[in-house]
Amino acid sequence: MRSIVFSVLVSGMVGLVGVAKADIISVTYGAAGVQTASSTVIANASFIGTENFSTRNSGGLTTDYGTGGVITGVYSTGAAIAGADQYGGAGGSGSYINAIGGTNGYTISLATNGAPGVNYFGYWLSALDQGNQINFSRDGVVVGTYEPADLVATLGVCSTSNPYCGNPNLAFAGQDAGEPFAFVNFVDTNGFFDQIGVSESLSAANYESDNHTVAYCSNASACIAGTSINVPEPVSLVLLVTGLFALGTVRYRVRRD
């Protein structure tokens, strides 16, 4: 499976009939083998930090991502920490974080002190599968939900000639060759998010990731880096159009009656 194309599945709906409430979130991915945020993001972020989980033993952790308390994140107890193996662990060492398949996964609750909010999130996704789910919320309202929709369309079928497939680290080189590994970036271009939900819908799989990077970018567009991922229209927009069509149909029927 490939996780470099994501589909926007859900966006918040406001009102009875529905005024679509969706942030415009840019989704990009880095070059094959890249496992950290790009220099472009680092240079243009007002505040930025990374959690690599190497000193962590379990979920339910709190971190400031090395930002000195400007950005803090609380990971719920659904998170599991694992030592580097063929499925994850940036650089081939240390630890990575897991969402266990068939559970509710985990959430990352974000807060800022000295910054307006968080509008960038990037991570190294490893051993990607079609059950990987991630969503972004603000004040309890989902503003963007993404899942791997069509990975082959972006990177192609996994093969020995596909540089994204298989663990790129020397310690596990060539292992898990049937799955892609890539660093993915999310930039909220017109708002902020204060919670991230990570889950694995397949009971026989896990959602592995590492190097969770958060940032506030005063100029959000300046933090967009990498290759863009094409995503279809948010379902909320489709629902809105459908709802308006249905409303028109009801009105038409009422007039006939």
Buried (B, 14 or more C-beta within 10 A) or exposed (E): BBBBBBBBBBBBBEEEEBEBBBBBBBBBBBEBEBBBBBEBBBEBBBBBBBBBBBEBEEBEBEBBBEBEEBBBBBBBEBBBBBEBBBBBBBBBEBBBBBBBBBEEBBBBBBBBEEBEBBBBBBBBBBBBBBBBBBBBBBEEBBBBBBBBBBBEEBBBEBEEEBBBBBBBBEEBEEBBBEBBBBBBBBBBBEBBBBBBBBBBBBEEBBBBBBBBBBBBBEEBEBBBBBBEBEBBEBBBBEBBEEBEEEEEEEEEEEEEE
